[in-house]
């Protein structure tokens, strides 16, 4: 390298160019690296007026400086080296330990501890695609799914939601709020329908943010035990991510017909006069719930000859007129709500063949009336019947 003369120095000085005289250093490369790293921390303190802090919501460089400062405080040989430079009092509070290996302060190792993966050729000041440890965990939670062992329970729900999307009683809308994530909610994420089957107890993180563990079922028969914030982040990042609205049922039926209404049929609730021991022991609870386009009298005619009526006479205990609805879908909806209380009974038809009737349930009449009210106001899809509590409960 060419040396500058005094005249050159004077000329460069007039041009505002500062010449730094190169001096041979008596420090080892490791010591130079330690000092340089500490000076970066000092510059951060000068710019922000505070020491760097830990936290997954912090900038990656601040987190790196915080880890580096901790290591400098801990290592006795480092403290001795940089204490004369510590005009900001950054070394106070650390407990010195024995001298460590020179590689202990390597930036790549510190970044690895922070959950940051960078290539060998990457420069620290040009980090690309850097993710925090929390982001990596959230991505892993979305990607890591396992086979849903009881998917048969949920498959009919996915089919029903698809039908309701097709007929327009449900809509897909852009995802907006974390509050939309709740037990029983439906979403589209990663091109798949996702059902929040369970939500654990709500907790608060160290940063004051609420979170909860979810059991999310996907339409391909897999499930994930992810955090609510993980699902929120996935929905926000997915350009096609959507929430699926609750169904808008409207007044499915009423006791009075409006001028332009078209009759659809009747919901009927029956009690059996069968002398079967199971029926006799639970006469006030065993009810058949069905839908017919005939008159109820026509529907129950010859009940004692039909397996669906338990080969016995019946008593009509309640009826509800239907207007402008799909009676088959409504019947399926009612049966799904009371599925946990379906009567498990086998009888013989008049030809001596065993038959298992499907429309009989062990449920009190007042709960059926409550279900009717929820069908009227459109909220029934969020409920199921709990036999232990003898009441409708939120799913």
Secondary structure, 3 states (H helix, E strand, C coil): CCCCCHHHHHHHHHCCCCCCCCCCCCCCHHHHHHHHHHHHHHHHHHHHCCCCCCCCCCCHHHHHHHHHHHHHHHEHHHHHHHHHHCCCCCCCCCCCECCCCHHHHCHHHHHHHCCCCCCCCCCHHHCCCCCCHHHHHHHHHHHCCEECCCHHHHHHHHHHHHHHHHHCCCCEEECCCHHHCCCCCEEEECCEEEEEEEECCCEECCCCCEECEEEEEECCCEEECCEHHHHHHHHHHCCCCEEECCCCCCCCECCCCCCCCCEEEEEEEEEECCCCHHHHHCCCCEEEEEEECCCHHHHHCCHHHCHHHCCCCEEEEEEEEEECCCHHHHHHHHHHHCHHHECCCCEECCCCCEECCCCEEECCHHHHHHHHHHHHHCCHHHEEEECCCCEEEEC
